[in-house]
Amino acid sequence: MGIKYFTDLEVYQLTEKLAMDIFRLSLKFPIEEKYSLSDQIRRSSRSIAANIAEGWGKKYYSGLLKRRLVDSLGSLEETRAWIRFARKCNYISEDEYLILKNKCEVIGKKLFLLYKNWK
């Protein structure tokens, strides 16, 4: 069975799960972070998945898909930065931080491989 939709891509599934994990964790952030860190980390993590979806819609033009994968990688790095801030502010535990960090590393490798191998 081939890949028919962006939701069939393992990397998309992982990014969607990461975004939902971050959303659930960010619900515990202080209320004063509602329009700053909470908003930023949610937006950047969702953008990883959204860029994959948008790129998939342009998959017949490999350059356009690849550009969206690069955007997705950029959003991933932004998310990593916000995760570091969340840890430094003690909004997430060290264990939560390490789990998210590991998920980001896996996603980054898979995004790069998809980028590298797309023809």
Secondary structure, 3 states (H helix, E strand, C coil): CCCCCHHHCHHHHHHHHHHHHHHHHHCCCCHHHCCCHHHHHHHHHHHHHHHHHHHHHCCCCHHHHHHHHHHHHHHHHHHHHHHHHHHHCCCCCHHHHHHHHHHHHHHHHHHHHHHHHCC
